[in-house]
């Protein structure tokens, strides 16, 4: 007979019944589907830090399995515990097949560490965890009340504003994956901006903008590839990079927000067993990553018990069991490799390295003395180079590896703080036509402004949220850049601090004036002349470079094109393909509804020729699906205001990728009215959206 634990109103209490009193910690909070579980740590208001992003009741049938049915139940992930290391040297154990292994300890381990730790420092006392959990519950209730009120007034068609159909939510494509990732990062950047400017109340204050952004998208249904699957994920290409674990969750690449092993249960005939879908290797364990095509992956677990300092062996359960079953099934496993971010050593960058299969498995002693499962994963042939190319680029930057086609170590001849190499492994051409390397504009064009500025009077550096700063006032009260000098959003015109400002030269509002920050190289393409590519992974919103050159008028441009066509021209009067990059206010309706226009405001057309004078920007080729965009930026110098054309990363860019932007199309009036009609250029970008021509 079930016990009655219901608490009745005071006027309807049946005093003949005895109500069983239970401690509060035994009661489990009930929360909505979009907020699925809670964990420990100081996390953003209104949602849990870790939860599974998989969609229930829809799992894939792996290749090779006949008439199989996938269990709808998702695997539960645990909070990891950092393993302490003993001073003894690790003892090699005799290799033992995993399926015959049984832990020497009968006690079940309730916490585990995974192949990757995306969030660190999560080990606290149990009572502290419960207190934080209770606080999160209360915050979630307040968050849900606001969301419910908004849904009642605006309707609950949460995904209509972002254009993701139910079909694409289950099985995405390249365009949808890109859309989800760009939407996520736009929200994350905006949250960072609000947090840094102290515009959020103490209740809404956040420490992890990526988690809050992920929660906003999850609750609104802005996700794709929710159907669990073995093998390739639609819309995700080998070599794609991710700067946050939650990005991989939202696009279905890796369903664990923290766990290193993602797996699901598959029902084959009368038997149900787990299989591994993907693993993340980022150096937390002793994963052997020296071989670019072989990964020795360590299993989950092998921790100290905090109370009695008892060393525990890894158990053949959860992710470890899934990997063992996958070694028997020989199913494909997605491998994501991670390395430290050179721009932020406390963060990691993840790269999808393609499909692997488990070839062997064994057990050996770990550093703490416990038994550790080892899995040998071998990369399937015929896939594009990804992690291997990244590692090779790092060796090139360090100068520890020679390369074919190397011509020049620094094309900028010292003008840039980071050298720009020149390579050609296509033909025998020794370099581009002669030009003078210059970092900014030569003979810049002055623009009159309604309110002339003598510069801000900030002490040392401009601070986000300081409305006394005249430069921040000109930016509408928002600091244009977030942490790590990331552009928050496109604006009609961004005002940076200039030489007339009293703030220090290293002020964060001088991003475009400090030179390139990425390792780049000029290289010879197969069919588009010289191009520019990055050796570093680049985060969306990162500063790339300014378009340097000589400012000219249209008459001079027409004279230049009467002879040889000037291919190194940037013209703001061209027609550019519109695109949305800023955050969607409806996704942050409980925080901010401020809308910023993405239409540029330039007093008069600006034409820049980089034929004789320029920098790396002159080598960027056109693409109808570019990964770089331009933004007009203004700052004052010598009592005059000058506009500069500055490039930023449109989305995350993997290493060894070519940097491209949209050249635009010359308006018909300019082409037909000039003395030398300008024809269209045939486009060789090769993208799915190629319009066939540009210019």
Buried (B, 14 or more C-beta within 10 A) or exposed (E): EEEEEEEEEEEEEEEEEEEEEEEEEEEEEEBEEBBBBBBBBEBBBBBBBBBBBBBEEEBBBBEEBEEBBBBBEBBEBBBBBBBEEBEEEBEEEEEBEBEEBEBEBEEEBEBBBBBBBBBEEBBBEEEEBBEBBBBBBEBBEBBBEEBEEBEEEEEEEBBEBBEBEEEBBBBBBEBBBBBBBBBBBBBBBBBBBBBBBEBBEEEBEBEBBBBBBBBBBBBBBBBBBBBBBBEEBBBBBBBBBBBBBBBBBBBBBBBBBBBBBBBBBBBBEEEBBBBBBBBBBBBBBBBBBEEBBBBBBBBBBBBBBEEEEEBBBBBBBBBBBBBBBBBEBEBBBBBBBBBEBBBEEEBBBBBBBBBBBBEBBBBBBBBBBBBBBBBBBBBEEEBEBBBBBBBBBBEBBEEEEEEEEBBBEBBBEEBBEBBBBBBBEEEEEEEBEEBEBBBBBBEBBBBEBEEEBEBBEBEEBBBBBBEEBBBBBBBEBBBBBBBBBBBBBBBBBBBBBBEBBBBBEEBBBBBBBEBBBBBBBBBBBEEBEBBBBBBBBBBBBBBBBBBBBBBBEBEBBBBBBEEEBBEBBBBBBBEBEEEEBBBBBBBBBBBBEBEBEBEBEBEEEBBBBBBBBBBBBBBBBBBBBBBBBBBBBBBBEEEBBBBBBBBBBBBBBBBBBBBBBBBBBBEEEBBEEBEBEBEEEEBBBEEEEBEEBBB
